[in-house]
């Protein structure tokens, strides 16, 4: 699991998660089930979470 350092970055990657940009904001998704877990509304992506490419989306 990735660890927060308190200095604006993470140590390590967040596993079994990916993120995709939606019209509402960045959405975090579970890699196994494809289920959306969380959405950020500030326009910034999640830290340390792998980004999905647009061609991967179904």
Secondary structure as UniProt FT lines:
FT   STRAND          3..4
FT   STRAND          10..11
FT   TURN            15..16
FT   STRAND          17..21
FT   STRAND          26..30
FT   TURN            31..33
FT   STRAND          36..40
FT   TURN            47..48
FT   STRAND          50..51
FT   HELIX           54..56
//
